[in-house]
């Protein structure tokens, strides 16, 4: 079972790649022209499965293919010496408080500008499927949308990763020696009676001597 793998809405490439040029869906296109989307969410990744004491990772990739941004654009922002477009990324797991990050994705040049925003949450404490809402919006123009992903928590895992089982029965990892088997003790009350009889015989012999 792959516990901490991320599931990505396609298409998605690792951070730093410039090959992710399509939006996750139409709702997550933040701006474009009549021909193509130019500013959009190009990938969303969420941990598929986790243990109750594990971590759920969420990654959101935002791509900006615009080369020029008008100063009057309602979503314009500054990123260092360059202009960019500002978006707000909110991740809201059903079992934890939502977290929000504001991103200023610079204009693209010879290749698109790609920003990746990462979040991590403690896994849900109960087993089963749990939902995560990811919302990306352009605060000035109001464009954007929400997608819902699922995380499965396995609360019947045989053990927690990173904690090896202790060998033997000793507190320090060494196995305690086992006492020899006494056959007559295996029979419950019969064994107790037999033990009493043996003790009485020993006392009689001691007194007689």
Secondary structure, DSSP 4 states (H G I P E B T S, - for coil): --SSPEEEESS---TT-S---S-SSGGGEEEE-SS-EEEEEEEEEEESEE-TTSEEEEEEEEEE--S---TT-TTEEEETTEEEEEEEEEEEETTS--EEEEEEEEPPSSS-EEEEEEEEEEPPSS-EEEEEEEEEE-TTT--EEEEEEEEEE-TT-SS-TT-PPPPSSSTTSPPPPPPPP-GGGGGTHHHHHHHHHHHHHHHHHHHH-
